[in-house]
Amino acid sequence: MNLALTALYSGLLLVGLCIPGFLLEKSGKLPPNMNKGLSMILSYVAQPAISIYSFQINEYRPGLLVNMGYVAIFSMVSMLISLLIGRLIFNKGFKEGVESKKRNEMRTLTITSTFANCGFMGIPFLQELLPGNPEALLYTAVYMLFFNMFTWTIGIYIITGDKKYINIKQILLNPPTLALVVALPLFFTNTRLPGPLFSFLTHCQNLAAPISMILMGVYLARMNLKELVLDWRVYLTCALKLVVAPIVMFLVSYPFIGQVGAIVVLTCFVIAGMPSATSNMYMNDMFGSLEGSKIAVKGVLMSTILSIVCVPLMLMLLSLVIPITL
């Protein structure tokens, strides 16, 4: 199947999972604080399970390790460049004397335009897009490692303006990173979990897509649609996230396609082009402000909706450079 059509199908399938959450919230059948419970399940169960699962379905070999190193570099460089672009565009949030509401919104838009939904949407998307390439999930796990490091340090610093969050503790003591304490030794020794444990792990990581998208539907039902659609800043954020970020990743990774292969470049391009991460919302809930949370919800919702069209179009453009058919 054509790459863009497969991406369109995968995107529609995932976004369609928003419908139950939307309908249940609109009908008043959900408790008001249920989103916090679902966020806890995603953060402390599904995301660590994704990390371990991605390593468990791959067999260690030296060539794979080399590609993982390249992906680590691509991830760090592309995220830093995207953060810098966001910082320049939303620079009002970093100036002295700006009212707190405007500052909080601009700072949040900076991270919303950079950090991708690589785990909860990226992993299921790649499973549909590249079912015969399990190493794509491994490369995504490497991307997620640096995504989490950046989110829990630079991301919180941008939201709060407090440099105390850029420290080793924040980098290491978060659930997805701690999961690597289990995943990496098993991977490097080619040790597989016993059947029942692997089945349990598989079920836990499978929670990510439905729960995250149901949660997205709940947020959409609570949002004033007119306010969402008419905020021009949201469209600018979506353009940076869905168009500029994958282009940055392509420019960083494509010169090395001879060393890493097309699947690595394709995987990195897809992950960088995913919509804004849901963590942009709950990080503001935990460390930021009400204004930041509201604008984050807008950015995440609109980028998720627009990704149905943008991701296939971006992949169509990529296929002109890298001829990959599925």
Secondary structure, DSSP 4 states (H G I P E B T S, - for coil): --HHHHHHHHHHHHHHTHHHHHHHHHTT-S-TTHHHHHHHHIIIIIHHHHHHHHHHTS---HHHHHHHHHHHHHHHHHHHHHHHHHHHHTGGGGSTT--HHHHHHHHHHHHHTT-B-IIIIIHHHHHHH-TT-THHHHHHHHHHHHHHHHIIIIIHHHHH--GGGSSHHHHHSSHHHHHHHHHHHHHHTTPPPPHHHHHHHHHHHTTHHHHHHHHHHHHHHHS-HHHHHT-HHHHHHHHIIIIIHHHHHHHHHGGGHHHH-HHHHHHHHHHHTSPBPTHHHHHHHHHS-HHHHHHHHHHHHHHHHHHHHHHHHHHHHHHHHS----
